[in-house]
């Protein structure tokens, strides 16, 4: 038995003993995805956390994701295997900074990407995901909104809804924001029959080159259902593992160099095992912050 197989078996045994469920984000290492009970995007996994009967949730992702799970499942123990796993974009805005921005624009709804801290969600009117941002903002019916923290996702919303004045916070995902037009064009030249799937966290000129602009969960569905046989995947490389499982008969190509999020890759099987064995990395949300953050998430869910 390989080291990975041995660790995976140990993890599954510990999870059964502890009554724990293991959630892994689409960008995690392949072996971490394989040991998980559920693999998905951040909000989908948080909904799994709220719905599960398990008393302990091991969230293989980054801090804001585990925090969102705790917001939705306050009575459960939420463990983050690698406490250093953060999100640079989420760190580009704070609760007080958003409150100040909001006070300078009275009456303007604040729309916040779920890739944000609980403190930031608590200062927001509604949250969005990369999959539903356009639909949620459309449903608000507002002429003007404040969008935080991702300027690129906000730009995609603005371009999709030209009648809405979208004011952008200047935040970004380093992994997606660094993608260049030249990289995408080079991939197209090398794979001329492939469709380009790009995440809306990419810059607008990159998005313009895509055949489809999709969240990670949408990419999995699109690749499986589209008759095309080849796809250029413009998002973090961890998704390729899920794509190959969802539609193994198709071919997927990365950009060169590949897109890697160091925070997502810092979680290993050993850290998942240690987290379960020791009960380490527990995530908490301030009792005064949680109800307001939950309201912003619930408003999004109510819109659909």
Secondary structure, DSSP 4 states (H G I P E B T S, - for coil): --HHHHHHHHHHHHHHHHTEEEEEETTS-HHHHHH-SEEE-HHHHHHHHHH---SEEEEES-HHHHHHHHHH-TTSEEE-S-TT---TTGGG--HHHHHHHHHTTTTPEEEEESSS-HHHHTT-SEEE-TTTHHHHHHHHT-SEEEEESBHHHHHHHHHH-TTSEEEE-SB--HHHHT--HHHHHHHHHH-TTPEEEE-TTS-HHHHTT-SEE--HHHHHHHHHHSS-SEEEEES-TTHHHHHHHH-TTSEEE--SS----HHHHT--HHHHHHHHHHT--B----HHHHHHHHHHHHHHHHH-
